[in-house]
Amino acid sequence: MSRWVAVAETWELAPEQGRRFWVEGQAVVVFRTEGGFAAFDDACPHEGASLAEVGYLDLKGRLVCGWHDWAFSLTTGCRAPAGRPCLRRYPLQIEGETLFVGVD
């Protein structure tokens, strides 16, 4: 069962902006997407780049690490199109304007 940790107000994240939050000692990046929000571990599995610092959303709706252009599905967190490796994806919940990240 997940515990929900408040990280931000929804209006604090600009469209397509990623921002790092520390959630119970874990660096989590949250992006505001066209369809809402998506949250992942803030380290690219390739070489550990901070996705909050160098990551961006491309025109295909993927999260791309700016260091070496590895792209990840916003839906699954897995590398697109290879399928592996995957970023850990965190559940999100919005209550009013407050954005919560779910942690185990």
C-alpha positions in Angstrom: 0.0 0.0 0.0 1.3 3.4 -1.0 1.9 6.4 1.3 1.2 9.7 -0.3 3.7 12.5 0.1 2.8 16.1 -0.9 5.4 17.5 -3.2 4.0 20.7 -4.8 1.0 22.6 -5.9 0.0 21.8 -9.5 0.4 25.4 -10.7 4.1 25.3 -9.6 5.1 23.1 -12.6 5.1 24.8 -16.0 4.0 22.7 -19.0 6.7 20.2 -20.0 8.8 21.3 -17.1 10.6 18.7 -14.9 11.4 19.3 -11.3 13.2 17.3 -8.6 11.7 16.5 -5.3 13.1 14.5 -2.4 10.5 12.0 -1.3 11.6 10.0 1.7 15.2 10.2 0.8 14.7 9.4 -2.9 15.2 11.9 -5.7 12.0 11.9 -7.8 11.5 14.0 -11.0 8.0 15.1 -11.8 7.1 16.4 -15.3 4.0 18.3 -16.3 2.8 16.6 -19.5 0.1 17.3 -22.0 -2.1 14.8 -20.2 -1.3 15.6 -16.6 1.8 14.7 -14.6 4.4 11.8 -14.6 6.9 11.0 -11.9 10.1 8.8 -12.2 13.4 8.2 -10.4 15.6 11.3 -11.1 18.5 9.3 -12.4 18.9 8.0 -16.0 19.9 4.3 -15.8 22.5 4.8 -18.5 25.0 7.0 -16.6 23.0 8.5 -13.7 22.2 12.0 -15.2 19.6 14.0 -13.3 16.5 14.0 -15.5 15.3 17.2 -13.7 18.5 18.9 -14.9 19.0 17.5 -18.4 15.8 15.7 -19.2 13.1 17.0 -21.5 9.9 15.9 -23.2 10.2 15.4 -26.9 7.5 15.9 -29.6 6.7 12.1 -29.5 5.7 12.4 -25.8 8.7 10.7 -24.4 11.1 11.7 -21.6 14.6 12.1 -23.1 17.9 12.3 -21.2 19.9 15.1 -22.7 23.2 13.4 -22.0 22.9 10.6 -24.6 19.4 10.9 -26.0 18.0 7.9 -24.3 14.2 8.2 -24.5 11.6 6.7 -22.1 7.9 6.1 -22.4 5.9 8.4 -20.1 3.4 5.6 -19.7 5.7 2.7 -18.7 9.0 4.4 -17.9 10.7 1.9 -20.2 13.2 2.9 -22.8 11.6 3.5 -26.1 11.8 1.6 -28.5 14.2 -0.9 -26.9 11.9 -1.7 -23.9 14.8 -1.9 -21.3 16.0 -0.6 -19.0 13.1 1.2 -17.3 12.9 4.1 -14.9 10.9 3.5 -11.7 7.5 5.2 -12.2 5.7 6.6 -9.2 2.0 6.9 -8.8 0.6 10.4 -8.5 -2.6 11.8 -7.0 -4.0 15.3 -7.0 -6.2 16.6 -4.2 -7.4 20.1 -5.0 -4.3 21.7 -6.3 -1.8 19.6 -4.3 0.3 17.0 -6.1 1.1 13.8 -4.1 3.7 11.1 -5.0 3.0 7.6 -3.9 5.8 5.6 -2.2 5.9 2.1 -0.8 
